[in-house]
């Protein structure tokens, strides 16, 4: 029987094993490959598994190990899938597809301002920014290390001159939160600036965007807590939240298809969530 799994740290909270079991009715093995050291986890993959999911903080080093990169991995330099093939190790990224599938219903139903704020420039942040560019949005990417965000923005515009993406310092978070129609938060913990948001930032103000969609990557310990979401919704009822589990579902379904070449059972996966 083929074996699949997940590497990253920490991953004890992950829903991936339950999702995978639901997707295929237990026909395949899927395990958490625990370990804080990337090289050790990668070696276990080579020794014992046919394909793996990759989560933080291993998405970028995993991509560098691959013999073949999918087109999006060549752009992002990060992957969430590694698969053994006859041509060597293939790296793929389904995170950006997960973002697009989460956002498309809202972009269709709402009159969102075509400006997306992406917070964070790790593997998930890069995928989110790429997805927003592919949706035709202008993108502002903010990161604690400004130089990393600036370099990635330059790389994307070098790839496609039609992409509109620029980096801004973290201190401008509140301003761009006010202006954006879509906010994608990918950091693993809250930033101080979340507590500095004013009512005018949440409402959108005269020149901002009153309809807002907020997608957060984390589902275990979200920075947009339930109390914060309730407070923001009271200030601006046109604020819509997409939980990280939805992102997880969409990227996982795409990844599992790459693993097995079989379509996963989405209704059963939804029951797990």
N, C-alpha and C positions, 0 to 999 in steps of 0.2 A: 504494500500500500504506500502511495506517495505521502510524504510528510511535509507539512507547511508550518510556519510559525511567525513570531513577531520578535524583533529585537528593538531595544531602546532602554531608557532608564529615567525614572522608574516606570514599570509596566504592570505591577501587581493589580492595579485597578482596571486594567483594560477590558473592554467588552468584546474585543476581537475574537477570542475563542468561542464565546457564546454565539456571536454573529455568524461565524464560519460554520459552526455545527448546524445552526438553523438554515443557513444558505444551502447546505447539501445533505441535510438529514443524517449527518454523522458518517457519510461515506468516505471522508478523508480525515487524517489526523491533523490537528492544529494545536500548537503548544506555545506557551510563553517561554522565550529563551532568555531567562533572566541574566543580567550582568551589567555592571557599570562601565566595563572597559570594552570599547568597540572592537578591538582586534580579537579579543577572546570570543565575543559573540559572533563575529564574522567567521572565525575558524570553525565554530560549532555548526554554522550554516553550511560551510563547505563540506564538513565531515558527514552531516546527517540529514540535511533537508534539501528538498527539491526547489522550493521558493520560499521567500519570506516577505512579510511586511516590515517596513522600517519606520520607526517613529523617533521623536526628539530624544537625545541630541545627536542621533547618528545619521540623519538624512544626507548631510553633505559628505562626510567621510565614506559612506556607503557608495555614493555616486562615483567617487574617485577610484573605487576598486573595480568597477565594471569593465568588461571587455567591449560591450556595445551599449550605446546610449540611445534611448528613444529621442525623437526631436525635441520634446519639451525638456528633457533632462540636459540636453546640450545647451539649452538656453538658461535653465534654472541652476544647474550645478548641484541639484539636490534630487533625491529619489525617495519614494516610499515603497518601492517594489524591487526586489532582486530575484531573478529567476535563472536557473541553470538551463542552457540550451546547447545544441550541438556546436554553435558558434562561440560558446563561452558564456560568461555571466552577462545577462541583460539587465539594465537598470531602466525603470519606467517610473512615471509620476502620475498618479491619479488624483492627487490633492487638488490640482487646479480644476479638474473636471467636477470634483465634488463641490467646489465653490460655485462654479457656473450653474450647476443643477439646483443649488440652494437659492441662488439669486434670481434666476430667470423668471419664476412665477411672479415675484414682486416687481421686477423691472417691467413685466408685461402689464400688471394690474394697476401699478401706481405711476404717478407723474414725478418720478424721482429726478432730482438734478443729476446730470451725468458726471458726477464727481465722487470718487471713492477715496476714502482715507484708509490706508493700511497701516496698522500699528505693529511693528516688528519686522525684522528682515532675516529671520532664520528660514528653514526649509518651508514652513507653512506660510510665512509672510511673503516669501518670493513667489510661491504658487498662487497666493491670493492676488498679488499685484499683477501677475501675468494673466490670470483669469479676468480681472477687471479691465485690463488693456484689451483683451480679446473681445470683451463685451462692448468695446467702443468708448469706455469711460476715460475721462481724465483721472489720473491717479496721483495722489500725494502719499509718499511712503515716509513714515517717521520711525526712527529707531534710536535706541539709547547710544549706539555708536554711529554717529552721523556719517562717517566716511564709508562705512559698509553699505548703507542705504544709497548714498550718492553713487558709489561704484556700480551697484546693481541697476540703478535707474539709467545710468549711462550705457550699461551693457544692453538693456532692453531697447532703448532708442536706437542703439547701433544695429540691433537685429532687425528692427522695423521702424522706419522713420515716421510711420503713421501713429505709433504709440505716443501718448502724451503722459509722461510720468516724470516726476521730479521729487527729490528728497528735501525734507524740511527738518529743522532741529526739533527735539522733543518739547522744548518750551512753547512751540506753536501749536501744540495738540488742541487746546480749547478753541483756537481760531478755526482750525480746519474741521474740527468736529461740528462747529456751527455751520460751516459752509457745505459740508458733504451731505449727499443723499444716502450714501452707503458707507458704513464703518465696519471694517473687518479687523478684529482684535486677535492677534496671534501670540502675544506674550504669555508666559506661564504664570505670571503674577500681576497684581494691580500696580499701575504707576501712580505716583503722587498726583499727577495732573487729573486723574479721574475725580478726585475729591475737590478739584478747583473749578469744575464745570459750573457755570452760572445758568440761571433759568433761561436767559437769552440764548446761550449756547445750545441748550437742549431744545428750545422752541425753534431755533433756526434764525431768528431775527429777520430784519427787513431784507437783507441781502443774502441770507443763508438759505437753507432748505428746511421747510417745515415738515415734510414727510421724510422719515429716516428709517432705514433698515440696518440693524446691527447684528452682525454675525460674529460669534466668538468660537475660536478653535477648541478651547478647553471645555470639557463636559464634566470632569471630575471635581475641579475647584475653580469655577468660573470667576473671573474678576468682576463681571457684571452680576453681582449677587441678586437674589430674589428681591431683597429690600431695595437695592439700587434700581432695579428694573421697575418695581412698583412706583418708586418715587419719580422716575423719569417719565413713566406713562401718565402719572397724575399731572405732571407739568405739560407734557405734550402727548395727547392721546394718539397722535399720528406717528408714534414711535413703535416699530415692529421689531421683535427679537427672534433670531433664529439660533437655536441651541446647537452646541457642538456635536450633539448626537446625530443631527441631520447631515452635517458635513461628514461625520464618520460613516454613516450609512452609504452615502453616495460614492465616496472614494473607495470604501471597502468593496462595494458591489463591482465596481470597475476593476479593482485589483484582483478579486477572486476569479473573475473571468479570464484574466491574464494567467493566473496560476493554473487553472484547470481546463480551460477552453470550454467549460460548461457554464450555462447561464445560472446565476444564483437565484434562490427563491426569495424574492423581495418581500412578499407578504409575511413570510415566516421571520425574516430579519426584522421587520417592523414590530412584530410581537415582542422580540427581545428588548427593543428600545422602549 
